[in-house]
Amino acid sequence: MSEAQPIGNVAIVGAGPGPVDLMTLRALDRLQRAEVVVYDRLISAEILERIPATAQRVYVGKALGYHSVPQEGIHELLIAHARAGRRVVRLKGGDPYVFGRGGEEVQALQAAGIACEVVPGVTAASGCSAAAGIPLTHRDYATSCVFLPGHLANDAATHDWRALARPGQTRVFYMGIQRLPHIAERLMAHGLSPETPAAIVRDGTRPSQTVLACRLSRLLQCAPAYGPQPGLLIIGETVQLSPYFESD
Ligand SMILES: C[S@@+](CC[C@H](N)C(=O)[O-])C[C@H]1O[C@@H](n2cnc3c(N)ncnc32)[C@H](O)[C@@H]1O
């Protein structure tokens, strides 16, 4: 007996960090052939302009600590549109599989017997590191890099601070700007020098991008107030290679 064929079709598409020319060709192709586009808060206006006029747009705007549509509601929406036979694009900032709950969406679609593909995107760490001149790895400074969700950093059990404080690595905190004091305190309590270079990149790769790069102790004093712009916190020796870096 042959297995049941999946029904419907959903492409879970990474839109990258903002500019349309940082989308992949495959991502643009799926977007331009979409009949329904379900998208998040961080999708830029210039990417939204590429949605066909004939396509239905569904905003499910996710903001930190607040989901205008709960995750299960997003799953139901995708499944319903796919079952109605529409070409559905689930458009997500950055890469769908990096702190984007893309994994959960794929699981829900698979459980519903719906065919889906994942189109990778430039994740914020890659976009911001390139735009701010901060290599994620470098033979002389960092042989590894680690991506972490900063907003979960309040729970002592979430991160292995001892391992994170070791030299030779670049630490990239997504959703972590407002947790900077706690993150810095934890790292320094486990031996990281307060002189370690660190940066905050906001609106990375976009025309409105701002970069603050200095010593961690200084960053703690002059970090901007948390705002609605997406921001990345990068801590590690490679930050000193940035043209934005101020050593004192
Ligand atoms: C829910 S996560 C989604 C990450 C996304 N899937 C990715 O791969 O980039 C959202 C967080 O990504 C980071 N982020 C996304 N776009 C950014 C940008 N253009 N500049 C700086 N940080 C960004 C911010 O830390 C923001 O709070």
The ligand as an ORCA input file, in Angstrom:
! r2SCAN-3c Opt
* xyz 0 1
  C      12.589     36.265     17.129
  S      14.255     36.555     16.710
  C      14.249     36.018     15.046
  C      15.617     35.805     14.482
  C      15.607     35.441     13.010
  N      14.964     34.170     12.770
  C      17.009     35.424     12.407
  O      17.481     34.381     11.982
  O      17.629     36.509     12.392
  C      14.296     38.307     16.570
  C      15.613     38.894     17.038
  O      16.577     38.794     15.992
  C      17.457     39.890     16.054
  N      17.367     40.636     14.790
  C      16.600     40.353     13.728
  N      16.818     41.209     12.712
  C      17.763     42.067     13.161
  C      18.426     43.192     12.584
  N      18.157     43.608     11.349
  N      19.343     43.845     13.334
  C      19.638     43.429     14.588
  N      19.048     42.372     15.174
  C      18.125     41.701     14.475
  C      17.018     40.741     17.247
  O      17.755     40.318     18.371
  C      15.562     40.373     17.362
  O      15.077     40.617     18.670
*
